[in-house]
Amino acid sequence: MDIDWRSWHLFLAIAECGSLNKAAQSLSSSQPTLSRKLLLLEKQLGRTLFDRSTRGLVLTDFGQTLLEESRNMAASADKLQRLVQGQDISLSGTVRLSVNEMVAQYYLPSILPEFLNLYPRLQVQVVVTNQITSLDKRDADIAIRMVRPQQQDLVMKHLCDIELGAYASDCYLKTAGCPTTPEEFSQHRLLGFDRDTQLEEGAAALGWSIKNEELYFRTDNMPLMIELASNGGGIVFTHSEVAEKVKLIPIDCGIEIPPLPVYLTCHRDVQHNQKIRSLMDFLADNLFQPWLKR
């Protein structure tokens, strides 16, 4: 029985997603096509891999015995692909960069045109997400992260520390007054996150209680918060340089907010790939320099 690896890739995607619809989205396929391929795989094996129900797909005992080895195969296939990619010495093709919304909105647009002019044969794909993308699984070639990478297989460069602070527009402060203590801040309209807990956790580390559910405006889209603040919507905690750029006024909140570290990282297997190396070097030299040199 000779089963194509792509069938195991399909099996693993369904097992990890828990439904055909979600697996189809992750594989850029259709649900009927995926269902047909799964039935074919089960026919080849002569065994059922999943129990079907209205709640989704659950691995059978037989399917469960195959899951770990399928994951190992996927990891090996990803590593092979990274090693091949790492030997690519051309300066054409595609390089994929993962950044969060703040970097995408306020830092990248001013520098990427120069890179595109320098390397006209390179295609740059930017993945905008506030989640940590997997460099192991090649969700991206390069990532800009605001937390220190812990994975041993990653290489990284500390680019800078971004100053943070509390900011509001002049029209908001003229109407609502300017708070000077954490207690006074609680009486103001703070703009914060919805499901993201970084503001809660950061405040707690400073001995300051801020709860998402107590805020009068919540969104996990940071650029929206900044734009709202610049239009008189309330007080936002954000990058000092970005706040200055959109003409927000700093507020002394009575607590020193630690700066935000920024790391440039890629998988060690692809660090010598010419396309990836060119973009990494360019980002290291240019990404935050217009801000830091001021």
CORKASUL-V889970 format. One record per run of one state. SS is the DSSP state (a for helix, b for strand, c for the rest). FROM is the first residue (numbers start at 1). TO is the last residue. If there is no record, write none. Layout:
<<SS | FROM | TO> <SS | FROM | TO>>
//
This chain:
<<c | 1 | 4> <a | 5 | 17> <c | 18 | 19> <a | 20 | 26> <c | 27 | 30> <a | 31 | 45> <c | 46 | 49> <b | 50 | 53> <c | 54 | 55> <b | 56 | 59> <c | 60 | 60> <a | 61 | 86> <c | 87 | 92> <b | 93 | 99> <c | 100 | 100> <a | 101 | 118> <c | 119 | 121> <b | 122 | 128> <c | 129 | 141> <b | 142 | 145> <c | 146 | 153> <b | 154 | 162> <c | 163 | 163> <b | 164 | 168> <c | 169 | 169> <a | 170 | 176> <c | 177 | 181> <a | 182 | 185> <c | 186 | 189> <b | 190 | 192> <c | 193 | 197> <a | 198 | 205> <c | 206 | 211> <a | 212 | 214> <c | 215 | 216> <b | 217 | 218> <c | 219 | 221> <a | 222 | 230> <c | 231 | 234> <b | 235 | 239> <a | 240 | 245> <c | 246 | 248> <b | 249 | 251> <c | 252 | 259> <b | 260 | 267> <a | 268 | 270> <c | 271 | 273> <a | 274 | 286> <c | 287 | 288> <a | 289 | 292> <c | 293 | 294>>
//
